[in-house]
Amino acid sequence: MPSSASPVVRRVRLGVELRRLRHRESLTLEQVCGRLGWASTSKLSRIELGQSRPDLADVLDLLDVYAVPPDRRDALIVIARDAATGRGWSKALGEMGERQRAYAELEASAARIVEYQPAVVPGLLQAPGYARLRVTAGSLLADGVDVEADIRARAVRQEVLRRPNAPHYTALLDERVCDPGGLPDEVWREQLSHLLAAAELPNVEVRLLPRDAAPHGGVHPLAAFSYFAHPDPADPRTVLVETLTADLRLVDETDIARYERLIDWLSAAALPAEKSAELLAGRLGGPPVPRPREAADAPLPQPS
């Protein structure tokens, strides 16, 4: 998996920077497009919203219009190149479907990931048998799902937790996520063992929210979500909110601040990682799985 900045993140970052520059010059979309001879404002609007892969020549033209000084110009050109080229991302993520690709791009470039799940184990922590059941069940609601390709893609995504510069990952799971829930016994036990092994990685925390947990003010999330922060603090923090048919991507700072507050409240209500591991091991009927040697030596990255 690539570890460079996600092109999706860089597109959003570039769009924010270009919009600020336009506002600084007190120019409208129509005025900028008129100066550049662009037929409509939709092209510039999509660039500013991070919705399209920018052409470097277009970005250079915009920087000329905004009279950006050389040092700032060079920094923005680096961001534009990241947003435009992808640096091998397409090859690495080629087999993934659109929804998995969105997660994989953010996971691979993140310094910190926090996931909340009320009902299922997150993809980064799914054992093979559990993943097969989840993907097969999901295929009942969507046409054309390649179950085997989806399972392989999840395995590729999970490599991000074991690479040398792995992100700091926290899973906040409702306690019922670890119930058998009608799973075959061998699948359930494999999944619990897999969770315990992942929790032994130095950059991973698995924390359970007890059934009677009461987050601050009784606030409970209405849906599963994933939070991503990046090594460059100027890159936009992102939240993906999971729905049945698509994932809502949030980058607005007000939205992100609310989710960060929610994460704090959920974390305060959750069991510590050590207590969560003891609970999982007790259900499995044995001690926690020993930490793999290579994981023990891996450096713990600092959240941004």
MARLUMTOR-917986 format. One record per residue (C-alpha): residue number from 1; z, y, x. Coordinates in steps of 0.1 Angstrom, whole numbers, plus 5000, padded with zeros to 4 digits. Layout:
residues N
<atom NUM,<Z,Y,X>> ...
end
This chain:
residues 304
<atom 1,<5000,5000,5000>> <atom 2,<4992,5035,5013>> <atom 3,<5022,5057,5021>> <atom 4,<5003,5090,5022>> <atom 5,<5007,5116,4994>> <atom 6,<4994,5104,4961>> <atom 7,<4961,5120,4952>> <atom 8,<4974,5124,4916>> <atom 9,<5005,5143,4929>> <atom 10,<4984,5164,4952>> <atom 11,<4960,5174,4924>> <atom 12,<4989,5186,4903>> <atom 13,<5003,5205,4933>> <atom 14,<4969,5221,4941>> <atom 15,<4965,5231,4905>> <atom 16,<4999,5248,4904>> <atom 17,<4992,5267,4937>> <atom 18,<4957,5279,4925>> <atom 19,<4971,5290,4892>> <atom 20,<4998,5310,4909>> <atom 21,<4972,5326,4932>> <atom 22,<4950,5336,4902>> <atom 23,<4980,5351,4884>> <atom 24,<4989,5370,4916>> <atom 25,<4955,5386,4915>> <atom 26,<4958,5393,4877>> <atom 27,<4926,5374,4870>> <atom 28,<4917,5355,4839>> <atom 29,<4899,5322,4839>> <atom 30,<4868,5340,4826>> <atom 31,<4869,5365,4854>> <atom 32,<4872,5340,4882>> <atom 33,<4844,5318,4868>> <atom 34,<4822,5348,4863>> <atom 35,<4826,5358,4900>> <atom 36,<4817,5322,4911>> <atom 37,<4789,5318,4887>> <atom 38,<4805,5288,4870>> <atom 39,<4791,5281,4835>> <atom 40,<4824,5277,4817>> <atom 41,<4861,5279,4822>> <atom 42,<4867,5242,4816>> <atom 43,<4860,5233,4853>> <atom 44,<4887,5257,4866>> <atom 45,<4911,5248,4838>> <atom 46,<4909,5211,4847>> <atom 47,<4915,5219,4884>> <atom 48,<4945,5240,4876>> <atom 49,<4959,5213,4853>> <atom 50,<4954,5186,4880>> <atom 51,<4931,5167,4856>> <atom 52,<4901,5162,4879>> <atom 53,<4894,5154,4915>> <atom 54,<4886,5188,4931>> <atom 55,<4855,5194,4952>> <atom 56,<4865,5209,4985>> <atom 57,<4837,5235,4984>> <atom 58,<4850,5247,4950>> <atom 59,<4885,5251,4964>> <atom 60,<4872,5271,4994>> <atom 61,<4853,5294,4970>> <atom 62,<4885,5299,4950>> <atom 63,<4905,5307,4981>> <atom 64,<4879,5333,4990>> <atom 65,<4882,5349,4956>> <atom 66,<4920,5350,4959>> <atom 67,<4918,5364,4995>> <atom 68,<4942,5338,5008>> <atom 69,<4954,5345,5044>> <atom 70,<4945,5320,5071>> <atom 71,<4978,5301,5075>> <atom 72,<4982,5297,5037>> <atom 73,<4945,5288,5034>> <atom 74,<4949,5260,5060>> <atom 75,<4978,5245,5042>> <atom 76,<4960,5245,5008>> <atom 77,<4929,5229,5024>> <atom 78,<4951,5200,5036>> <atom 79,<4964,5196,5000>> <atom 80,<4929,5198,4986>> <atom 81,<4916,5171,5010>> <atom 82,<4945,5148,4999>> <atom 83,<4936,5154,4963>> <atom 84,<4899,5148,4968>> <atom 85,<4897,5119,4992>> <atom 86,<4925,5095,4982>> <atom 87,<4927,5081,5018>> <atom 88,<4920,5045,5009>> <atom 89,<4939,5045,4976>> <atom 90,<4910,5032,4956>> <atom 91,<4906,5002,4979>> <atom 92,<4943,4993,4979>> <atom 93,<4947,4997,4941>> <atom 94,<4912,4985,4931>> <atom 95,<4924,4955,4910>> <atom 96,<4950,4975,4890>> <atom 97,<4945,4986,4855>> <atom 98,<4948,5023,4846>> <atom 99,<4985,5021,4836>> <atom 100,<4996,5001,4866>> <atom 101,<4976,5024,4889>> <atom 102,<4994,5054,4876>> <atom 103,<5028,5039,4885>> <atom 104,<5015,5025,4919>> <atom 105,<5002,5058,4931>> <atom 106,<5035,5075,4924>> <atom 107,<5057,5046,4938>> <atom 108,<5038,5044,4970>> <atom 109,<5042,5081,4979>> <atom 110,<5077,5086,4965>> <atom 111,<5109,5092,4985>> <atom 112,<5130,5085,4955>> <atom 113,<5125,5065,4923>> <atom 114,<5148,5062,4894>> <atom 115,<5139,5039,4864>> <atom 116,<5157,5035,4831>> <atom 117,<5150,5004,4810>> <atom 118,<5167,4996,4777>> <atom 119,<5150,4962,4770>> <atom 120,<5130,4947,4799>> <atom 121,<5132,4944,4837>> <atom 122,<5111,4971,4854>> <atom 123,<5078,4959,4870>> <atom 124,<5091,4966,4906>> <atom 125,<5119,4940,4900>> <atom 126,<5101,4913,4880>> <atom 127,<5101,4877,4893>> <atom 128,<5068,4859,4890>> <atom 129,<5078,4838,4860>> <atom 130,<5092,4867,4841>> <atom 131,<5062,4889,4850>> <atom 132,<5039,4862,4836>> <atom 133,<5057,4861,4803>> <atom 134,<5057,4899,4800>> <atom 135,<5020,4903,4808>> <atom 136,<5011,4875,4785>> <atom 137,<5031,4891,4757>> <atom 138,<5015,4925,4763>> <atom 139,<4981,4910,4762>> <atom 140,<4987,4902,4725>> <atom 141,<4986,4939,4718>> <atom 142,<4956,4949,4739>> <atom 143,<4922,4934,4743>> <atom 144,<4906,4925,4776>> <atom 145,<4939,4921,4796>> <atom 146,<4933,4901,4828>> <atom 147,<4967,4884,4830>> <atom 148,<4963,4870,4865>> <atom 149,<4950,4903,4879>> <atom 150,<4979,4921,4863>> <atom 151,<5004,4897,4878>> <atom 152,<4989,4901,4913>> <atom 153,<4990,4939,4909>> <atom 154,<5027,4938,4902>> <atom 155,<5033,4918,4933>> <atom 156,<5013,4944,4953>> <atom 157,<5034,4972,4938>> <atom 158,<5066,4954,4948>> <atom 159,<5058,4956,4985>> <atom 160,<5067,4993,4984>> <atom 161,<5104,4984,4983>> <atom 162,<5102,4964,5015>> <atom 163,<5081,4986,5038>> <atom 164,<5097,5004,5067>> <atom 165,<5096,5038,5050>> <atom 166,<5105,5025,5015>> <atom 167,<5116,5049,4988>> <atom 168,<5152,5050,4976>> <atom 169,<5150,5031,4944>> <atom 170,<5176,5030,4915>> <atom 171,<5173,5009,4884>> <atom 172,<5195,5018,4855>> <atom 173,<5193,4989,4831>> <atom 174,<5210,4984,4798>> <atom 175,<5231,4953,4800>> <atom 176,<5210,4935,4774>> <atom 177,<5181,4935,4798>> <atom 178,<5198,4907,4817>> <atom 179,<5205,4886,4785>> <atom 180,<5185,4853,4782>> <atom 181,<5169,4868,4751>> <atom 182,<5150,4836,4743>> <atom 183,<5136,4832,4778>> <atom 184,<5132,4797,4792>> <atom 185,<5163,4789,4813>> <atom 186,<5144,4785,4845>> <atom 187,<5126,4819,4840>> <atom 188,<5159,4836,4832>> <atom 189,<5177,4822,4862>> <atom 190,<5148,4830,4885>> <atom 191,<5148,4866,4873>> <atom 192,<5186,4870,4878>> <atom 193,<5183,4856,4913>> <atom 194,<5154,4880,4919>> <atom 195,<5174,4910,4908>> <atom 196,<5203,4900,4930>> <atom 197,<5180,4896,4960>> <atom 198,<5164,4930,4954>> <atom 199,<5198,4946,4950>> <atom 200,<5207,4935,4986>> <atom 201,<5179,4956,5000>> <atom 202,<5194,4987,5017>> <atom 203,<5172,5011,4997>> <atom 204,<5177,4995,4963>> <atom 205,<5204,5000,4937>> <atom 206,<5206,4979,4905>> <atom 207,<5231,4993,4881>> <atom 208,<5239,4980,4846>> <atom 209,<5249,5002,4816>> <atom 210,<5275,4982,4796>> <atom 211,<5269,4977,4759>> <atom 212,<5298,5001,4751>> <atom 213,<5287,5027,4777>> <atom 214,<5289,5063,4765>> <atom 215,<5267,5087,4784>> <atom 216,<5278,5123,4784>> <atom 217,<5279,5136,4748>> <atom 218,<5266,5103,4734>> <atom 219,<5230,5111,4747>> <atom 220,<5209,5080,4749>> <atom 221,<5173,5079,4761>> <atom 222,<5148,5072,4733>> <atom 223,<5124,5054,4756>> <atom 224,<5121,5038,4790>> <atom 225,<5112,5063,4818>> <atom 226,<5105,5064,4855>> <atom 227,<5113,5094,4878>> <atom 228,<5096,5101,4911>> <atom 229,<5105,5127,4938>> <atom 230,<5083,5130,4970>> <atom 231,<5090,5136,5007>> <atom 232,<5074,5171,5004>> <atom 233,<5098,5189,4981>> <atom 234,<5069,5212,4971>> <atom 235,<5050,5183,4956>> <atom 236,<5058,5181,4918>> <atom 237,<5085,5158,4907>> <atom 238,<5071,5135,4880>> <atom 239,<5085,5115,4850>> <atom 240,<5065,5088,4833>> <atom 241,<5077,5080,4798>> <atom 242,<5067,5046,4786>> <atom 243,<5052,5041,4751>> <atom 244,<5034,5011,4735>> <atom 245,<4999,5023,4743>> <atom 246,<5001,5049,4771>> <atom 247,<5025,5066,4794>> <atom 248,<5034,5103,4790>> <atom 249,<5033,5121,4823>> <atom 250,<5057,5151,4827>> <atom 251,<5056,5176,4856>> <atom 252,<5068,5208,4839>> <atom 253,<5100,5219,4858>> <atom 254,<5119,5224,4825>> <atom 255,<5111,5189,4814>> <atom 256,<5120,5174,4848>> <atom 257,<5153,5193,4850>> <atom 258,<5163,5177,4816>> <atom 259,<5155,5142,4829>> <atom 260,<5174,5148,4861>> <atom 261,<5204,5159,4840>> <atom 262,<5200,5127,4819>> <atom 263,<5198,5106,4851>> <atom 264,<5231,5121,4862>> <atom 265,<5248,5112,4829>> <atom 266,<5234,5077,4828>> <atom 267,<5245,5072,4864>> <atom 268,<5280,5083,4856>> <atom 269,<5282,5058,4827>> <atom 270,<5267,5029,4846>> <atom 271,<5286,5003,4866>> <atom 272,<5286,5007,4904>> <atom 273,<5260,4986,4922>> <atom 274,<5286,4963,4935>> <atom 275,<5301,4956,4901>> <atom 276,<5267,4952,4886>> <atom 277,<5259,4925,4913>> <atom 278,<5291,4907,4905>> <atom 279,<5283,4906,4868>> <atom 280,<5248,4893,4875>> <atom 281,<5261,4867,4899>> <atom 282,<5287,4856,4874>> <atom 283,<5261,4850,4848>> <atom 284,<5240,4830,4872>> <atom 285,<5271,4810,4882>> <atom 286,<5272,4817,4919>> <atom 287,<5276,4843,4946>> <atom 288,<5250,4871,4952>> <atom 289,<5219,4861,4971>> <atom 290,<5222,4870,5008>> <atom 291,<5202,4900,5020>> <atom 292,<5170,4890,5039>> <atom 293,<5173,4898,5076>> <atom 294,<5143,4921,5077>> <atom 295,<5157,4941,5049>> <atom 296,<5191,4945,5066>> <atom 297,<5174,4964,5095>> <atom 298,<5153,4986,5073>> <atom 299,<5162,5024,5074>> <atom 300,<5175,5039,5043>> <atom 301,<5152,5068,5033>> <atom 302,<5168,5100,5021>> <atom 303,<5160,5112,4986>> <atom 304,<5142,5146,4985>> 
end
